[in-house]
Structure formats: structure tokens, C-alpha cells
């Protein structure tokens, strides 16, 4: 293979037969496709040939999120998530656990760009919600994320980047940087520092990209659909634009004759900071808003987004 065809890419792969967890490997474009196939196939036959695993994640600067991408492609059909089918696949359960183990160890501040870091946090949130719902359903087939006054989002039990968070703290503390939110409002100034640092690494100018709200998925039917792919740094802008356009053109979830999503009510300040108003956001990603009722909000359905 000629050297000009080679590139350095950080790929998340799982080699179950070696028990080595996530790998960081140097691959060509062609080999990269083969690794993706390897992940989707369940890792049969061990690690990709002639590749030595590197288990030290302390200096990782880029992630491809292929393991999470493989799970989404297999168990997510246009936002309808197949939780039961995922639980029935031990290989994919191990794949997801290895991916989450990697996110627990990687230092997100070392990732090479703002888009790499934001993709990291959005994927972390979505993957942890996914895993949490699966766990909930194994204990109670009627599990919902809104039960117990939304306790699902409030419990501090998720390790990301070496720190323990609740799902609410991930979304509102790290990603949105909202210190007034109940999940982080009780923190001391010292305890808030790691949140502030990680948030500033995403949005140095202090202005949150409101498209995060169409990227994050809370596992409810009214939430913007979970995409069938993982977010990645190089593609993040295009991916979030695609998700925004898809959402505001969905009359049942986003915007239409019956009203607009409750997200535009709950997070009006985020949308207004960039687009002047929630309406401005909708107009930015939808060609025709003549049939949209901006004076009403759609009921929010907290039923799960899949069986």
C-alpha cells in the first residue's frame, strides 16, 4: 500500500477474542471500510490482521465512534429504536459497553477541535440514554423515562471523561453550560469549574449552538429522532443541519399546523440567542412556514421511542 493513501484515524473497534477493548489503529481509507464491516459483523475472527492494540487512551485526539455507529445502524430504524432486539444480541451489548468504557477514559479536552468535542458529548449522552433504557426495560417491561419525576435523568451514575454525571448534568451542565439548572445549581464554585471548562471547550464564545437540541435524544417519542448514525467531528455541522431540517419539517414532533415542539418553549433562550426567536430557528431550516402555528406548543409524548 502506497504511503500517500494512508491516513491516521482513531477508530473505535472491539476485539472480543483478545479482550483488549477499544483500539486505536492506523488505517487506509480502504481498510477503514473493512474495520466498519468488522464491527458490524460482531468482531468474528478477532482483531483486524497485523494490527496491534493501543490501550492507552490518555492522548486520543480524535474518535470515529464506529462502535456506537454500528449499534445505531443495526437497531435504529428511522428513529424507532429496537431495544429488545439489542438486548437479544450479547455481542452488540458488549460492543456498547466497550464503547462506553472508552468514553469514560478519554479526556474530551484533548480532542482536536470543538466539533470533535461536541460530537463526543452528544454521542455520550445518546449512548448512555440508550443503555439506560435497555436496563430499565430489563427490570420493568413498562419502563418510561418520565417515571418517578424523571429520576432517570437525575441519578448520578454515568462516567464520562473520568467524571461522574447524571444525564441532566451532561446536557444542562456540560453541553448547555446552564448553571441555573437544577442538576448543577447546588454546586460550589469549585465543583462547577470542571463543568465550566468542558462547556467552554465546546462553545468558547459562550453562545450555545441550538442545534444540540435536535442532536440529543431523550428516548421519548416527541424527542427529535435518534439518527441511525453516530455524530463525528468532521461531519458534525452537516449532520446537525440535516437533523434540524428534518425536525422542523415534522408536523408531529417539530413544527406544523398544530403547533411547534415544546423544546422551543423549554429552551427558547438557546434558540433566540442565535436566531432571534424559536420561529427564526424554524425559518432557517424550513422553506415554507405558512402552515406553522407558532402560537401553540405540541403536547410532549414521553412514551418510549421504540419497543
N, C-alpha and C positions, 0 to 999 in steps of 0.2 A: 504494500500500500504506500503510495507516494505521500511525502510529508505534507504537501500542500493541501491534502484532503483531510488532514487531521485537525481536530479542534478539541479544546478541553471543555468538558461538560460534566457537571455534577449531577449524577443520575441516582435516584433512589431505587434500589433493587433489593430483593430479598433472596438469599441463597439458603433455603431451609436445610438442605442436606449438609451444609457446612456449619450451620448455626452461627453465622457471622453477622447476621442482621443487615443493616443498610450499608451499601458500598459506595465509594467514590471512585470512579474509574475514568480513564482517558479513552475516548472512543471516536471513531469516524462518524460521519453522517449516516452511512450505511449501517454500521454497527449499532448506532443509536436506535434505529428502527428495529433491529434484531433484539435489542435489550427490551424494548417496549413489548414486543411479541412474547419474549421470555417471561416478563412479569405477568402479562395477561394469561399466559398458559399455565401459570401456577408454579413456575420455577422448576419444572421437572428436569431432572438430569443435572442439577447442581448449578454452580455459577457459570457465567459466560466463559468460554475457554480462554486460557492464557491470561487471566486477569487476577491480580492479587487484591484482596480486600484491604481497604484502609479504614480502620475503625476509629481513628482519632478524628472527631468532628469539630475540634476546637478552632480550626482555621477554615472551615467551609465558608465560601463567599457566594455560592450560587446553588440553588436547588431546582431540579426539574419536576419534582413531585410526581414522578411516574407511578409510584405505588398507589397513591390516592387517585390518580387519573385512571388507573386500571380498575379500581373498585367502582368508581363512578360510571365508567363505560359499561361495566357488566351489570350493575344493579340499580341504575337510574335511567328510567325511560321518560324523557321529556318532563322531568320534574316529579314523576311518580316513582317514589323510591321503594325498592323491593327489599325491605328489611328482613323478612322471613327467609327469603332466598339467600341473602347474605349470611344469615346465621347458619344456614344449612351447608355452608361451604367453609370447612375448617381452614383450608389453605388461604382463602381470602381474609378470614378473621385474623390469621397470623400475619398476613401481609399488612393489614391495617394497624395491628399492634406494633409491628416493627417500624412502620411509618411514624406513628405517634411517639415511639421511643426516640426516634431521630429528632423530631421537633422538640422533644423535651431536653435534648442535649445541645442542639445547635444554638449558638449565640446570635440572635437576629440582628444585633447591632453591627456584626461583622459582614453581613450580606452586602453585596457590592453596590446596590442602588436603592433608592426609595421604592421603586416598583418591585424589586426583589423582596424587600422587607414587607411591603403591604400584601403581596401575594402570599407570603409566609403566614401572616396573621389571619388573613381571610380563610385560607385553607385550613389553618389550625382550628379556627372556630367551627367551620363547617364539618370537619372530620370528627371533632370532639362531640358536636351535637349528634352526628350520625351514630357514633359509637354509644353515646349516652342513651339514645332512643332504643337501640338494639338491646342494651342492658335492661332498660325499663320494660320492654316488651317480653323479655325472657322471664321477668318476675310477675308481670301482670299484662295479659293479652289486651286489656282495655286501657293501657297506659296512654296518658296525654301529657304534653309538656306544660300545660297550664294548670295542672292539678296541684293542690297544696299551695295555693297562692304563688304559683310559678317557682316553686322550690328548685325545680330542675336547673334553672338558670342562676340560682343564688348560692348553691353549695360550692365551697372552695375545695376542689379536689383534682384539678387539672394542672399538670406540669407542662409548661411551655417555656423554652429558653431558660430552663433552670429555676423558674419561679412558679409558685402555686397560685392559681387563679380560679375564680368562678367564671362561668360563661358570661355573666353580666360584666364582670370586671375586665374580661378580654375585650368585649365590644365597647363598653362605655368608658372604661379607664384607659386602656392602651390605644385602641383604634380611634375612638372619638375624642379622647382627652377631656372628658366632661367630669371635672372633679366634683361637681354638684350632684352627680348621680348617686343614688342610694348605695350602690355597690362599692363606692370608694369615698363617699363624703365623710366617713368617720375616720379616715386615715390621718395619721400625724403628718406633719410636713416632711419628716424624714422618710416615712413609709411611702409617701407619694412620689418621691424622687425617681425610683425606677420606672414608674408609670410615665412620668413626665419625659424622661429620657427616651423611652421607647416610642412614645407618641410623637415626640419631636423628630425622631428619625424617619417617621412616615410623612409628616407634614411640617417641614421646617418653618414655613411662613405662618403657621398657626391656623390655616384655613383647611378644613376637612373636605375632602372630595366627597360630595353627597352620593356618588355612585357606589360607595361602600354599602349603602342600604339595599342595592339590588344584587350585590355580590354575597352578602351574608345571608345564610339560610337558617331559620329557627325551627324547621321541621313542621311548620303549620301550613295548612292548605292555602291560607291567604298570603303567606310569605312569598316574595319573589322566588320562582322555582330554582331549585338546586341545578346548576348546569351539569351536563354529562361530561365534564372535563375539569381538570384542576387548573387553577389560575397559575400563571407563570410570569416572572418578571418581564421578559421581552414582549409578551403578548398582552400584558395586563390592561393597558389602555384600550386596545381594540376589544378585548373580552368584556370589560366593564361597559363600554359603549354599546356593544351588542346586547348585553343584559338589560341595560337601561331602555333601549328602544323596544325590546321585547316586552318589558314590563309595562310601560306606559301605553302600549298598544293592546294590552289585555284588558278588556272591559270588566272582567270578573275580579281581577286582582289589582290592576293598576289604575286605569282611568277610562271612563266611558259615560254613557247616559245616566247611569245610576249613581255616579259619584266617583271620587278618587280614593286611593288607598289611605287607610289610617296612618300609614307611615308618614304621609305628608302632613298629618296633624301632630303626631308624636315628635317628629324631627324637623319641624318647619324651619327652625333656625339653621340647620345644616343645609337645607335646600336653598334657603333665602340668602345665605352668605355668599353663594356663588351665582345663583340665577335670579336673585331678587325676590323670589317667591316660589312656592311649590308649583304654581302654574308655569312659571318661567322654566322650571326643570322639565315639565311635561312638554311644553312647546319646543324645547331644544331637541327632543328625541322622538317627537311625533309630528308628522307633516300636517295633519288636519286635527284641530281640537274643537271644531264646531259642534260636535255631538257630546262633548265632555261637560258634565255638570260639576263645576269647581266649588259649588256651594254645599255639597253634601259629601260625606265620607262613607265608604263602603263598610258594611259590617265585617269584622275580622273573625275568620273561622280558624279556631285553634285546633281543630281535628288534625291528626297526623297526615302528612303528605304521602302516605303510602302504607301498604299492608306489612 
